[in-house]
Amino acid sequence: MIESRMNPRVFWGASAVIAAMLGGALLAPGASDLIFKAAQAWAIGTFGWLYIAAVVAFLVIVLALGFGPAGRLRLGPDDAEPDFPYVSWLAMLFAAGMGIGLMYFAVAEPIQHYSAPPEAQPGTIDAAREAMAITFHHYGVHAWAIYALVGLSLAYFTYRKGLPLTLRSGLFPILGKRIRGPIGDAIDIFAVCGTVFGVSTSLGFGVSQMTAGLAYNYGLPDTTAMKVGVIALVMGAATLSVLSGADRGVRRLSELNLVLAVLLMLFVLAWGPTLFLLRALVQNFGLYLDHFFERSFKLYAYEPRAWMADWTLFYWAWWIAWSPFVGMFIARISRGRTIREFVIGVLFVPTGFTFLWMTVFGNTAIFLDLGSAHGAIADAVQANLSTALFKFLEYLPGAGFTSTLAIVLVGVFFITSADSGALVIDTLASGGAEETPRWQRMYWCILLGLTATLLLLAGGLGALQTATLLAALPFCFVMLMLAFGLVRQTRADVEGITLSDETVDVTERLKRLFVPARKALIARQLSERGVPALRQVCEAMLAEGWADSHVEVEELEATLTILFNSEATFTYRLAAKARPLPAYTALEAPEGRRSLTWMLTGQVSGEKYRDLTDFSEEQITHDVLSQLERWRPAR
């Protein structure tokens, strides 16, 4: 039986906050809806410029880390291997990141922009082009850069630096040991609450689309009781999945998700206007690139319009609000990847698939609406977003089968969102533990279903969705701190690796090869470079309060000891050692014996020593930290 490792302050603190917000939404849904919407309108109206600038900054930082010198750093020890095969990894991050949204908005959003574009004439070819360019922008690299930044920060500090898999760990370079106090608890409580409400509102979209599909295709009643029944059924499946863990249930469902999604997309591509879609994909991508910088910074500052707040700023706030959940889940499944692999996998591969998906469904919907549908798809979108996909499938062969497949696909996306959300919340509430008792995982899974059910019964889903979006404003500042801490830490690590890789002057190396280094020279290197390096690490450890450390200096050796607990002690020893010169040396010792040379060695207890002769103080410091990082005890 697995022992509970929950952080009680985060676990029960988050539960209390969720209960209080649910109580407000249930007791006064109308009033809470008005309050939250007014606050959200103020946040977007006042800080919309910040959302735009911050998202661009996140994208630039992620690209710089992925394709700069830091790209070769691994999310884990240097010899770590990825936990999941590449395809499984992509399937899981895709299912968690965009799943239900792609099913719900693949037809609806392009049609909405086509019917009411911000600049073109509605219902025209220009409107169709603008609709797809806007859709690509909303689901492109900007959205995934938000997720990538949070996921990369958490994965780096967890798997490479040995900190817990919690949101607070990414702020260690800024807050230091204070991440273990009330500030860190508050950050994790904020992340748990945001994840619960974000996933619950997403589940609300999913269940609405499922019941609408069942009513549209099979005549079943689209009632609140039906919605509650669907939630209970799907959350039961999600609970079974989450109990089996990320490497079994979540992985298998995500792979099934990807297969079903590809099959549905290929069907639409084959039976729709195939040649037109292939041309449109290329042109849509060209429009995306052509307007990339303009749309990245566009705020309509000179010609204010409500469209910006209703769409782009809304989306940026939504992605930021969702990033604790998606980022945490991506971090959990990304151990062993290099930063470059991570950036390419998280930023470009899902974006490419999303572009293909949106082109196939969005452009086909516009093509049909301009032709055989005679505006019926646009009317369906206007009447009820939940039925838009099923109305669209009516104009393709085998509508009964494809609509059923779509309902199944929404259900599987529903399950993967719920089980991955429950795993993330459980990790946050248990201080980063990856193995927790079953009751803890069941608790969060049940709470997600209960939250979505209560909100549907009370009609408070819109209020909670708006409250979740409002949380994007403070979390935007948290993300800026995460970005700063990640850049600062990776830069220090890259510089340390560079220092350790530097070689001394060739003449000096040859001199040490053929001319013996004297004992006095090595003793001086030990006292002037080695001992200060050990003391610097020791003082830093004590200052951060992580462990009990001390340095012992004796003749021709110095030892750094770091005591983490009674069973985990790190020992690093610098010592002057003598060894024979190579046989080909031109020098000979008296009495026919080979000459001796002295060297400075570094050694972790129980391992082979390394030659640190002529290393600078900075290089020795880096070697100590590298060995500590590789050795780091399990926490």
Phi, psi and omega in degrees: 000133182280131180284142179294133179236029183294153168269104188300327181294320180284315184301304184279331176296314178295320179300320180294317180297317179298316179298319181295316180291323176296319179300317178296318180291329181279320184283325182219069184298323181293313181294316180295324178297315180295317181296311182295320180293321177295318179294320179294319178297319177296316181298315181290319181294325183271323187242018177302323178299325180291318177302313182297310182295320182294317181296320175298317179298318179299317180296315180298317182295315180298316179296318180296320179292318184290322186249008174262192180301331181289346184300334182277349177294143184257147177279074185143186175302159184299336181258013183290146176250146179303144180287331185231147173302157187301315182294318178297319179299313180297320181297318182291315182290329178291315182296322180285326188281317189228356191324281185298324181300320180293322178290321186284323188250000184301321176266319189294314186292310177303321179294321179297316178292325178294322181281331182216070181287158181287334186232319184283171175285128182303143174074015181251173177297321176299321178295323178296315179298314180295323180300315181288324178297320179293317180299316177300319181296318183290331183248016185269209187292337179297315180297315183287335176295325177297312178296318184296321182297312180295314181297318181293318179300312182294316181296320183293311183285337179279306189272337179259330183253356174076019178271163180295153179279074176223161184299326183296333184298328180293345180262009182301318179298341181260314186266341181063222184291349179292347178295343180271000182257203183301326180296314179297319178298318181297320180296316180290324176297317177301316181293320179297312182296317178299320180292316180300311183288323178295314179293322180297318178292325176295320177296327176299317175300315184297314182291326177296320180289322180295312181291327176295321178293319178295321178290319184291321186264329187236002177073013178288152184290131177266071185249171178298321179298321178295318179298316179297319178297318178296318178300314181299316181295312183290321180292332174297316176296321179296323179296316177299321180294315184291331177291335180274351175090172184290329186278354179237283186298307183297319181296313183294319179294322179295320178294319176299318177306310183296319180297312180297319180296317180295319179299315179296318180294318179295324177298312180296321179296320183286320185265349175272195179284078191305307183298318177299319181295320179295319176294317181297322179301313180297314183290322177300318179294321177296318177297322178299314179292320183298322182256015188301305184289322180298311182288333179298327184249002188286128179231000186052044181296326183271340179224070186307138177210150184293338183306318184299315180291326182284337186240277189299311180295323175300314180296315181299319177296321181294315179296319179296317179297327180278344190298328176301318180291304184293317180299317179296318181294318178298319178298319183297329184259008188248012180298136177098346177281151169281163178300322180294316176300318181298311183296315179297315183293318185276326187272317192257321184293310177296325178298316179299317179294320179297319178299317178296315181299311182294326177293314182298312183278313184293311180292325176295318179298317179293318179301314180292321182294326176286338185248253190295333182281338178052044177087000184292326180292318177298322178294320179295320178296318180295324184282315185199110181301327185295334182262359186301316182297318184287325174296320178298315183292341177300332185269009176241157179298152175064040185301324180298315181291313183293326177294320176296317177299321179296319179296317178299318181296318176299319179297318179292319174300321177304310182296314183294325176295318182291314184288321178292324176296317180296320178297318180295312181299318180297321178296315179298316185282349181249021175071024178095002180294135179268341177243115181228163178298155182298325184296327180293316179294321178295323181303311183287326178295316178294321180296322177299312179296320180294319179298311179298321181294312181297322180292322177294319180295324184266354182071023184260013183299318181296321180296316181290325176298317179294322178296322178297317178295325178297328179293346180296330183296304178296326181289337175300319178291323176299318180295323176297322177290322176300317180297315179299313181297320181293314179298316181298315183288315180295324178297317178296319180293319178295317179295323178294318178295319179298318179297318182289334180276345182293145176254152177284173181304140183302319181299319179294322179296315180295324179297318179291335182285318186257339181244125183299136172281132183280156180301320181296323179296314181292322177298322178293319176298322179296314185283324186271335182242312187291309182298314176301324179296315179296319181292327178296315178296317181299313181295323179295319179296317180292321181297324181274353177070024185275331184196168175271120182229154174202159180240131176248129181244125176234181179294121177067018173199156177214141186230129173259126178240128178239116182260112178272316173201184186297340183247001183226100181233126179260128180233127178236124187240125171260135182209150173271126181234151177251145176212158178292146173291158175303153185297336184273006179299149180280349182264147177231142178275158176300157176064025173074007179265153180290149180291155176256147173235149180258151178214158176263126183242150173240137186211130170270139186308131178085002181237170178288151179276159177240146180280115180249017181303133179071009174290145175282170177299320180295320180292322178293318177302315180296321180296320178299313182294322179296317179292324177294319179297318180291323183279336198328134183287156175292134180254000000 
